[in-house]
Amino acid sequence: MEIRYPLKAAYSQKIESLLNALSTDVNDGLSTVEASLRSKYFGLNIYKSQKRKSLWVMAFEQFNSPIVYLLLVAGFASLYFKNQAEAVAIFIVIVVNAMIGFFMELQARISMRALRDMDISFSRVIRGGKSCEIPSEQLTPGDLLLLEAGDVVSGDGRIVLINGLQVDESPLTGESFPVIKTIETLNDDGTAAAKNMVYKGTAVMNGNARVIITAIAEHTELGKISEMVGRSTSTQTPLDLKISKLTKKLIWITLVMTGIFAISGVIERKPWLQILETSIALAVAAFPEGLPIVATVALAYGMLLMARKNAIVKKLSSVETLGGVNVILTDKTGTLTENKIFVEVLSFPSQELDVSIKNGLLEFKKSGIEKSRENLLLLTRIGSLCNNVPLNVSDKDKKSFGDPIEVALLILADAAGYPVKNTTEEFKRIAEMPFSSETKLMCTLHKGIDGFLVSAKGSVESLLLKCKSMQSGNAIGDLNNDERRKILLNAERLSALGLRVLAFAYLSYTERPGDDYLHDLTYVGMVGFLDPPRTDIKDAISACHSAGIKIVMITGDHPMTALNIAKKVGITAADDNKVIAGSELPEIESLEEEWKERILSTSVFARTTPKQKLEIVDVYQKAGFIVAMTGDGVNDAPALKKADVGIAMGLRGTQVAKETASIVLKDDSFSSISQAVAQGREIFQNIQRFVIYLVSCWINRFKLTPLRQSKKFPLAELI
């Protein structure tokens, strides 16, 4: 097949060259026959998932333990000494232990399959000039993909037609806010997240577009990160290490004590065969054969308890490992925060207000709105009218669909007591200037009862250029240069706090204006948006800190946004401004001790890449920490696998993250993690108590009294 694939730097190629390289058409797409041939040639659009263990392998792994090996030796030795009861008991212990572990892991696999079955998706493409819907796995290079708000992108592609497209790329980048896309050709600067491209696994928040698919499966950005997951190695769990260490100690102690008894027999000139048989019997009798089944039962019980608390544990030993965790590396977006944008600050010419919305009502944190009530009315009106969130659905649906910033503006209007429905019924839209990356503004024209109203919102710098006056309360005055400078400085200050800032303006007409109505506007105010922390997150983090667990945030978001959230949820102190950006981190191969100490003493990392997340996990592990990593995106998957315990979000987590993690949270709540850690610690303490009991019994078996009383080394007295 004579097409150039995989393509390199598709964002830097002209659209015509791209169409020629993929032998496709911007209007008709591929023919059905051609698409079918390419699908067979290039394969299905699915990433290489981790190879699933067969049931036989999963069953065999239950026997892959030093303790089980020793129990097998003990069982066969008991048969040799014709102690059938002891042998049967040992073999029953081995089989029951394996069955419990097998069925618990099988149950976790079934739960994971149920989650995975919910991920089946479809894509709309144009083939042979006709729009059709196909399973996303059948997408192929050269397909013409149609995207609208609410769609999940099913392959990497170059945008060829666009209308106000905004995409949520948080699964890849960790960014809270949607990315505004463009159609222009970009320079070949080696960037991966280009603004004229869309990427598999991301979601369309607003607008629509046509996209030529340039990469599928493992050639997508998602696929490349999936390969990193395959290359990263899993670490042995602390429980495995502890049991292995205990087993080795018991073996050496048993050998030493058995050697002492053998030497005693030689001194007393006992027959060599009797000495050998007695020594072996002593070694068999001395071993605590109840340890594996007790540990397995305790872990299985913990696994069931965690399932009731919305945590699916895929491997038994992860239960205890979670209890031993002393540092949790967590993503920000959706894990610590709501993954929904809300209004945080209202900035008017006469005052600035910190606000929150609780129980559907707008609350002012420090002072009232008296000075700027008219400004608030105008701002909510502009936010409701200059808005493309669909209003032909229920209020509940309306608040969860579309551009999250526009959704936040509708929520603000309702919470402030200015219902969106009333506003949109009073002012009918008759024209629109859509948002674009060039103007950085959106403007709408509406017809009201008393005339016409222009509503505009956009970046502060761009909107101020279109404003002639500003409103403060009921008074309207000129917008001079000093006032402009003051507003811009305030906007920069809010941005430095990690807020996304938009400005709002309006203009009234008695008669309908011409086509150019975006000028001489009246500035009303600014809004600072933030993805707020979850309501229960601060108590959960405080509980972790009380338990001696360090919480570290690793996100792809802006450094100031990350630091702001970290302070609000209690990860860092209010006066702690330490944050490390990904661009500052050196390569791990050249990481000096000074940098390692700096990483270990910092609790906030921002603008990090998947590779850097992996390296931060490695630094903590080499420093002796037991690391838990939480995440939901493809960018978290390599670190999830590398960590001692990987914890993925079950609701919004990508399939890569859920397959890689050892624990999956069904409710996506960080509070479930803190509860699971407490449960894991209790289970570990139970196992520890029983080990002490077994070892005490084991020591009792080495009492020399029977030997001193017996002249014939009777086997019965030893075992």
C-alpha positions in Angstrom: 0.0 0.0 0.0 1.7 3.2 -1.2 1.1 5.6 1.6 3.5 7.2 4.0 2.7 5.8 7.5 3.4 6.4 10.3 3.7 10.1 9.6 6.2 12.2 11.5 5.4 15.8 12.7 2.0 15.9 11.0 1.3 19.2 12.7 4.1 20.8 10.6 2.9 19.7 7.2 0.5 21.6 5.0 -2.9 20.1 4.7 -2.6 19.4 1.0 0.7 17.5 1.5 -0.9 15.5 4.4 -3.9 14.5 2.2 -1.5 13.4 -0.6 0.6 11.4 1.9 -2.4 9.5 3.2 -4.2 9.3 -0.2 -7.4 10.7 1.2 -9.9 13.5 0.6 -11.0 16.3 2.8 -14.7 16.1 1.7 -15.3 12.4 0.9 -12.7 10.6 3.1 -11.7 7.1 2.2 -13.9 4.7 0.2 -15.4 1.8 2.2 -13.3 -0.7 0.2 -10.1 1.3 0.8 -10.9 1.7 4.5 -11.4 -2.0 4.8 -8.1 -2.8 3.1 -6.2 -0.4 5.3 -7.8 -1.8 8.4 -6.5 -5.2 7.5 -3.1 -3.9 6.5 -2.5 -1.6 9.5 -4.5 -3.6 12.1 -7.1 -2.5 14.6 -7.0 0.8 16.4 -6.3 -0.7 19.8 -3.2 -0.2 21.9 -1.2 -3.2 23.0 -2.7 -4.0 26.3 -0.6 -5.9 28.9 -0.6 -9.6 28.1 -3.2 -11.2 30.4 -2.1 -14.1 32.4 -3.9 -17.4 31.7 -5.8 -19.0 34.5 -3.2 -21.8 34.6 -0.4 -19.2 35.1 -2.4 -17.4 37.7 -3.0 -20.7 39.5 0.7 -21.7 39.3 1.7 -18.3 40.7 -0.1 -19.1 44.0 2.5 -21.8 44.6 5.5 -19.5 43.6 6.7 -18.7 47.2 9.7 -19.8 49.3 7.3 -20.8 52.1 5.3 -23.1 49.7 8.5 -24.7 48.5 9.6 -25.5 52.0 6.1 -26.8 52.8 6.3 -29.1 49.8 9.7 -30.4 51.1 8.2 -30.8 54.5 5.2 -32.7 53.1 7.3 -35.2 51.1 9.7 -35.6 54.1 6.7 -36.5 56.3 5.6 -39.1 53.7 9.1 -40.5 53.8 9.0 -40.9 57.6 5.5 -42.5 57.2 3.8 -39.6 59.0 0.8 -39.5 56.7 -1.3 -37.3 59.0 1.3 -34.6 59.0 1.8 -34.9 55.2 -1.9 -34.6 54.5 -2.2 -31.6 56.7 0.7 -29.8 55.0 -0.7 -30.6 51.5 -4.2 -29.4 52.5 -2.6 -26.1 53.8 -0.8 -25.6 50.4 -3.9 -26.3 48.3 -6.3 -24.2 50.4 -3.8 -21.3 50.4 -3.5 -21.5 46.6 -7.3 -21.7 46.1 -8.0 -18.7 48.3 -5.4 -16.6 46.4 -6.6 -17.8 43.0 -10.3 -17.1 43.5 -9.7 -13.7 45.1 -7.6 -12.6 42.1 -10.1 -14.2 39.7 -12.9 -12.1 41.3 -10.8 -8.9 40.9 -10.3 -9.9 37.2 -14.1 -10.2 36.7 -14.6 -6.8 38.3 -12.0 -5.3 36.0 -13.7 -6.9 33.0 -17.0 -5.3 34.0 -15.3 -1.9 34.1 -13.6 -2.5 30.8 -16.9 -3.5 29.0 -18.2 0.0 29.8 -15.4 1.5 27.6 -16.7 0.3 24.2 -16.9 3.4 21.9 -17.9 4.4 18.4 -16.7 7.1 16.0 -18.4 9.1 13.2 -16.5 9.2 10.0 -17.1 10.1 6.4 -16.4 7.3 4.0 -17.2 7.5 0.3 -18.8 11.0 0.9 -21.3 9.6 3.4 -21.4 10.0 7.2 -21.4 6.7 9.1 -20.8 5.4 12.6 -18.2 2.7 13.2 -16.5 1.0 16.2 -13.5 3.1 17.1 -11.2 0.0 16.8 -11.9 0.0 13.0 -10.6 3.6 12.5 -7.7 3.6 10.1 -5.0 6.1 8.8 -6.6 8.5 6.3 -10.1 8.3 7.8 -12.0 11.6 7.9 -13.3 11.8 11.5 -16.2 14.1 12.6 -15.9 15.5 16.1 -18.5 17.4 18.1 -18.9 18.4 21.8 -19.0 15.4 24.0 -17.0 13.1 21.7 -14.0 11.1 22.8 -11.2 11.3 20.2 -10.4 7.8 19.0 -7.1 8.4 17.1 -4.4 11.0 16.6 -5.3 13.4 13.7 -4.7 16.7 12.0 -7.5 19.2 12.0 -8.6 20.2 8.5 -11.9 22.0 9.2 -12.7 23.7 12.6 -15.4 25.7 14.4 -14.6 26.8 17.9 -13.0 23.5 18.9 -11.9 23.1 22.5 -10.5 19.8 23.8 -9.9 18.4 27.2 -6.4 16.9 27.1 -6.1 16.2 30.8 -5.8 12.4 30.3 -2.5 13.1 28.4 -1.2 16.3 30.0 -3.0 16.7 33.4 -4.2 20.2 32.4 -7.5 21.1 34.0 -8.6 23.6 31.3 -9.6 22.7 27.8 -7.1 23.5 24.9 -8.3 25.9 22.2 -7.5 24.3 18.8 -6.5 25.9 15.6 -6.1 24.8 11.9 -2.8 26.6 11.1 0.3 24.7 10.2 2.9 24.9 13.0 6.7 24.9 13.0 8.5 21.6 13.4 9.8 22.3 16.9 9.5 18.7 18.2 6.4 19.4 20.2 4.0 16.6 20.9 0.8 18.4 22.0 0.3 20.6 19.0 -2.8 22.9 18.8 -3.7 21.8 15.2 -3.8 18.1 16.3 -6.2 16.1 18.3 -5.1 13.0 20.3 -6.6 9.6 21.1 -8.2 9.5 24.5 -8.9 13.2 24.8 -12.5 14.7 24.8 -14.2 17.5 22.8 -15.6 20.1 25.2 -16.9 22.6 22.7 -17.2 23.3 19.0 -16.8 20.8 16.1 -14.2 19.8 13.5 -13.2 17.5 10.8 -10.0 15.6 11.3 -7.7 13.4 9.1 -6.5 10.4 11.2 -2.7 10.3 11.1 -2.0 7.7 13.7 -3.8 4.8 15.3 -3.0 2.2 18.0 0.6 2.1 19.2 1.6 5.0 16.9 -0.6 7.5 18.8 0.7 9.6 21.7 -1.4 7.3 24.0 0.2 4.2 22.4 3.7 5.6 23.0 3.0 6.1 26.7 1.5 2.6 26.8 4.9 1.3 25.5 6.5 3.1 28.4 4.3 1.0 30.7 5.6 -2.1 29.1 9.2 -1.1 29.6 8.8 -0.1 33.2 9.3 -2.9 35.7 7.1 -3.8 38.6 8.7 -3.9 42.0 8.5 -6.8 44.5 5.9 -6.1 47.1 7.0 -5.4 50.7 5.0 -8.4 52.0 6.9 -10.7 49.5 10.2 -9.2 50.6 9.3 -9.6 54.3 8.1 -13.2 54.0 11.2 -14.0 51.9 13.4 -12.4 54.5 11.7 -14.3 57.3 11.8 -17.5 55.4 15.6 -17.2 54.9 16.2 -16.5 58.5 14.0 -19.5 59.6 15.9 -21.7 57.2 19.3 -20.6 58.5 18.2 -20.9 62.2 16.7 -24.3 61.5 19.9 -25.5 59.7 22.0 -24.2 62.6 19.9 -25.8 65.3 19.6 -29.1 63.3 23.4 -29.1 62.9 23.8 -28.7 66.7 21.5 -31.7 67.2 23.4 -33.7 64.6 26.7 -32.9 66.3 25.2 -33.9 69.6 24.2 -37.2 68.1 27.7 -37.7 66.7 29.2 -37.0 70.2 26.9 -39.5 71.7 27.9 -42.0 68.9 24.4 -42.5 67.6 23.9 -44.3 64.2 24.4 -42.0 61.2 21.1 -42.9 59.6 19.2 -42.2 62.8 21.0 -38.8 63.2 20.1 -37.9 59.6 16.5 -39.0 59.9 16.0 -37.2 63.2 17.6 -34.0 61.9 15.4 -33.9 58.8 12.3 -34.7 61.0 13.3 -31.8 63.3 13.7 -29.4 60.5 10.2 -30.4 59.1 8.6 -30.1 62.5 10.1 -26.8 63.3 8.9 -24.9 60.3 5.7 -22.8 60.9 3.5 -24.3 58.2 0.5 -22.2 59.3 2.1 -19.0 58.2 1.1 -18.9 54.5 -2.6 -19.8 54.9 -3.0 -17.3 57.8 -1.4 -14.6 55.7 -3.5 -15.5 52.7 -6.8 -15.6 54.7 -6.0 -12.2 56.3 -5.2 -10.6 53.0 -8.3 -12.2 51.4 -10.5 -10.8 54.2 -8.9 -7.4 53.7 -9.5 -7.6 50.0 -13.3 -8.2 50.6 -13.4 -5.3 53.1 -11.8 -3.0 50.6 -14.2 -4.1 47.9 -17.0 -2.9 50.1 -15.3 0.4 50.4 -15.1 0.9 46.6 -11.5 -0.4 46.1 -11.0 -3.3 43.7 -7.7 -5.1 44.7 -6.2 -7.0 41.8 -3.5 -8.8 43.8 -3.7 -10.1 47.3 -0.3 -8.8 48.5 -1.3 -5.3 47.5 -3.5 -5.2 50.5 -0.6 -5.4 52.9 1.6 -3.2 50.7 -0.9 -0.4 50.9 -0.7 -0.7 54.7 3.0 -0.2 54.6 2.9 2.9 52.3 4.7 5.9 53.8 4.4 8.3 50.7 1.5 8.8 48.3 2.2 10.4 45.0 -1.0 11.8 43.6 -2.4 13.4 40.5 -4.3 16.7 41.0 -7.0 16.9 38.4 -10.0 14.8 39.4 -8.2 13.1 42.3 -7.7 16.0 44.6 -10.1 18.3 42.7 -13.6 18.0 41.3 -12.4 18.1 37.7 -15.0 20.7 37.2 -14.4 24.4 36.8 -16.0 26.8 39.3 -15.8 30.6 39.9 -13.3 31.4 42.6 -12.9 35.2 42.4 -15.1 38.1 41.1 -13.1 41.2 40.4 -15.0 44.4 39.8 -13.7 48.0 39.4 -14.8 48.9 42.9 -14.0 45.6 44.8 -12.7 42.1 44.5 -14.6 39.1 46.1 -13.6 35.6 47.0 -16.6 33.4 46.4 -17.8 29.8 46.6 -21.0 28.0 45.7 -22.5 25.8 48.3 -25.9 24.1 48.1 -26.6 26.0 44.9 -26.1 29.5 46.5 -23.4 32.0 45.9 -21.4 32.8 49.1 -19.1 35.7 49.7 -16.2 34.8 51.9 -15.0 38.1 53.3 -17.3 41.0 52.3 -20.6 41.6 50.7 -21.6 42.5 47.2 -23.3 45.8 48.0 -20.9 48.0 46.1 -21.0 45.9 42.9 -24.5 44.3 42.8 -25.2 45.9 39.4 -21.9 44.6 38.1 -22.7 41.1 39.3 -26.1 41.3 37.5 -24.5 42.4 34.3 -21.7 39.9 34.5 -24.0 36.9 35.1 -26.2 38.2 32.2 -23.2 38.4 29.9 -22.0 34.9 31.0 -25.5 33.4 30.3 -25.9 35.0 26.9 -22.4 34.8 25.5 -22.5 31.0 26.0 -22.9 28.0 23.8 -23.7 25.3 26.4 -26.9 23.6 25.1 -30.1 24.8 26.9 -32.5 22.3 25.3 -31.7 19.7 27.9 -32.5 19.3 31.6 -30.8 21.6 34.1 -28.9 18.6 35.5 -27.5 17.7 32.1 -26.8 21.3 31.2 -24.5 21.7 34.1 -22.3 18.8 33.1 -22.0 19.2 29.3 -20.0 21.6 27.2 -17.1 23.9 27.8 -16.5 23.7 31.6 -15.9 27.5 31.9 -19.2 28.2 30.1 -20.9 25.6 32.4 -19.4 27.4 35.4 -20.8 30.7 34.2 -24.3 29.2 34.1 -23.9 27.8 37.6 -22.8 31.2 38.8 -25.8 32.9 37.3 -28.2 30.5 38.9 -26.4 30.6 42.3 -26.4 34.4 42.3 -30.2 34.5 41.8 -30.3 35.4 38.1 -31.7 32.3 36.5 -30.2 31.5 33.1 -33.6 30.5 31.7 -35.1 33.9 32.4 -32.2 35.7 30.9 -32.2 33.7 27.7 -35.9 34.1 27.3 -35.7 37.9 27.7 -32.8 38.3 25.2 -32.9 36.3 22.0 -29.6 35.7 20.1 -29.6 37.1 16.6 -25.8 37.1 15.8 -22.5 35.7 17.0 -18.8 36.3 16.6 -17.4 32.9 17.7 -14.3 32.6 19.8 -11.0 32.2 17.9 -7.4 31.8 18.8 -6.7 35.1 16.9 -9.2 37.4 18.6 -9.3 35.5 21.9 -12.9 36.9 22.2 -16.4 35.7 21.9 -19.3 38.1 21.2 -23.0 37.7 20.8 -25.8 40.1 19.7 -29.3 39.8 21.3 -32.7 41.4 20.9 -34.4 42.4 24.1 -37.7 44.2 24.9 -36.1 47.7 25.0 -33.5 47.3 22.3 -30.4 45.3 21.5 -27.6 44.0 23.7 -24.0 43.1 22.8 -22.4 40.6 25.3 -18.6 39.8 25.1 -16.1 37.8 27.0 -12.5 36.8 26.5 -8.9 37.4 27.5 -8.4 40.5 29.6 -5.8 42.1 27.2 -7.9 41.5 24.1 -11.3 42.6 25.6 -9.9 45.9 27.1 -8.8 46.9 23.6 -12.5 46.8 22.6 -13.7 48.8 25.7 -14.2 52.5 25.9 -15.8 52.8 29.3 -16.2 50.8 32.5 -19.0 50.4 35.0 -18.7 50.6 38.8 -22.0 50.1 40.5 -24.6 52.2 38.8 -22.0 54.7 37.5 -20.3 54.4 34.1 -17.0 56.3 33.5 -14.2 56.5 31.0 -11.7 53.7 30.8 -8.4 55.6 30.8 -4.9 54.2 30.5 -4.3 54.2 34.3 -7.5 52.1 34.8 -6.5 49.8 32.0 -3.0 49.3 33.6 -4.6 48.6 37.0 -7.0 46.0 35.5 -4.1 44.3 33.6 -1.9 44.1 36.7 -4.8 42.7 38.7 -5.4 40.1 36.0 -1.7 39.1 36.1 -1.9 38.7 39.9 -4.9 36.4 39.7 -3.2 34.4 37.0 -0.1 34.0 39.2 -2.4 32.4 41.8 -3.2 29.7 39.3 -6.6 31.1 38.2 -7.9 31.2 34.7 -9.1 34.8 34.2 -11.7 36.1 31.7 -13.0 39.6 31.3 -16.6 40.6 30.5 -18.1 43.6 28.8 -21.4 44.8 27.1 -23.0 47.5 25.1 -26.7 48.5 24.6 -28.2 49.8 21.4 -31.7 51.2 20.8 -31.5 50.1 17.1 -29.9 47.0 15.6 -26.1 47.7 15.0 -24.3 46.7 11.8 -22.1 43.7 11.4 -19.2 45.3 13.2 -20.6 45.6 16.7 -17.5 44.6 18.7 -16.2 48.0 19.8 -16.8 50.8 22.3 -17.8 48.3 24.9 -18.3 48.9 28.6 -16.1 46.9 30.9 -17.9 45.1 33.8 -15.4 42.9 35.5 -13.3 39.8 35.6 -13.8 36.2 36.8 -11.1 33.9 38.1 -11.9 30.2 37.6 -10.4 27.2 39.4 -10.9 23.5 39.5 -11.8 23.3 43.3 -10.7 20.7 45.8 -13.0 17.9 46.7 -15.0 18.6 49.8 -13.7 15.6 51.7 -10.1 15.8 50.6 -8.6 18.0 53.3 -9.7 15.6 56.1 -8.4 12.6 54.2 -5.0 14.2 53.7 -4.9 15.3 57.3 -5.6 11.6 58.3 -2.7 10.5 56.1 -0.4 13.0 57.7 -1.4 11.9 61.2 -0.5 8.3 60.1 2.9 9.4 59.1 2.3 9.3 55.3 3.7 12.1 53.1 1.5 13.3 50.3 3.1 14.6 47.1 1.2 16.2 44.2 2.6 15.4 40.7 0.6 17.1 37.9 0.8 18.4 34.4 -0.9 21.6 35.4 0.5 25.1 35.9 2.9 25.5 38.8 0.9 28.2 40.6 -2.4 26.3 40.1 -0.8 23.2 41.6 0.6 25.1 44.5 -2.7 26.9 45.2 -4.6 23.6 45.4 -1.8 22.0 47.5 -2.2 24.7 50.1 -6.0 24.5 50.1 -6.0 20.8 50.7 -3.2 20.8 53.3 -0.5 19.1 51.3 1.8 22.0 52.0 1.8 24.8 54.6 0.4 28.2 53.7 3.9 29.7 53.8 5.5 26.9 51.8 6.0 28.1 48.2 8.3 25.3 47.0 7.3 23.8 43.7 9.4 22.1 41.0 8.4 22.4 37.4 9.1 19.6 35.0 11.4 21.9 32.9 13.7 22.2 35.9 14.2 18.5 36.5 17.5 17.1 35.2 17.7 13.7 33.6 17.7 10.9 36.2 21.0 9.6 34.8 22.7 12.9 35.8 20.7 13.4 39.1 23.1 14.6 41.8 22.6 14.1 45.5 21.6 17.7 45.9 18.8 17.3 43.4 17.6 14.0 45.0 17.4 15.8 48.4 15.4 18.6 46.8 13.0 16.1 45.2 12.5 14.3 48.5 11.8 17.6 50.3 9.3 19.0 47.8 5.6 18.2 47.9 4.4 19.8 44.6 5.6 19.0 41.1 4.0 20.7 38.1 4.2 20.5 34.3 5.7 17.0 34.5 5.9 14.4 31.7 5.1 10.7 32.1 8.8 9.9 32.1 9.4 12.4 34.9 6.6 10.9 37.0 8.3 7.6 36.6 11.7 9.0 37.7 10.2 10.7 40.8 8.8 7.3 41.9 12.2 5.8 41.4 13.9 8.4 43.5 11.5 7.8 46.4 11.9 4.0 46.2 15.7 4.2 46.1 15.5 6.4 49.2 13.7 3.5 51.0 10.1 4.7 50.8 7.2 2.4 50.1 5.4 4.4 47.3 1.7 4.5 46.3 0.9 6.3 43.1 -2.6 7.5 42.2 -3.7 8.6 38.7 -6.3 8.3 36.0 -4.7 9.3 32.8 -2.5 7.6 30.2 0.3 9.9 31.4 0.1 8.3 34.9 0.3 4.7 33.7 4.2 4.2 33.7 4.5 5.5 37.2 1.4 3.4 38.4 3.3 0.3 37.3 6.6 1.3 38.8 5.1 2.2 42.2 4.8 -0.3 45.0 1.1 0.2 44.8 -0.6 1.7 41.7 -4.1 3.1 42.4 -6.2 4.0 39.4 -9.6 5.8 39.2 -12.3 3.5 38.1 -14.9 6.1 36.9 -12.9 8.4 34.8 -9.6 6.5 34.6 -8.4 5.4 31.2 -8.2 1.7 30.4 -4.4 1.9 30.4 -4.3 3.2 33.9 -6.8 0.7 35.2 -5.0 -2.3 33.7 -1.7 -1.1 35.0 -2.7 -0.3 38.6 -2.9 -2.9 41.3 -5.9 -1.2 43.0 -8.8 0.5 41.2 -11.1 2.9 43.1 -14.7 2.6 42.0 -15.7 6.0 43.4 -12.5 8.0 42.4 -12.3 9.3 46.0 -9.0 10.0 47.7 -10.8 9.3 51.0 -11.1 5.7 49.9 -7.3 5.6 49.7 -6.9 6.7 53.3 -9.4 4.2 54.5 -7.7 1.5 52.5 -4.3 2.4 54.0 -5.8 2.1 57.5 -7.3 -1.3 56.6 -4.0 -2.5 55.1 -2.1 -1.5 58.3 -4.6 -3.4 60.5 -4.2 -6.5 58.3 -0.4 -6.2 58.5 -0.6 -6.0 62.3 -2.8 -9.1 62.4 -0.3 -11.0 60.2 2.5 -9.7 62.4 0.8 -10.9 65.6 0.3 -14.4 64.2 3.9 -14.6 62.9 5.0 -13.8 66.5 2.7 -16.5 67.8 4.0 -19.1 65.2 7.6 -18.2 65.9 7.1 -18.6 69.6 5.6 -22.1 68.9 8.5 -22.8 66.6 11.1 -21.8 69.3 9.3 -24.1 71.7 9.9 -27.0 69.4 13.6 -26.6 69.8 13.6 -27.2 73.5 16.3 -29.6 74.3 14.5 -31.3 77.2 13.3 -34.3 75.2 16.8 -34.9 73.8 18.3 -35.0 77.2 15.7 -37.4 78.5 15.9 -39.7 75.6 18.8 -42.0 74.8 17.4 -43.2 71.5 16.4 -39.9 69.8 12.7 -41.0 69.5 11.1 -39.2 66.5 7.8 -38.8 68.3 9.4 -36.7 71.1 10.8 -34.3 68.5 7.7 -33.7 66.5 
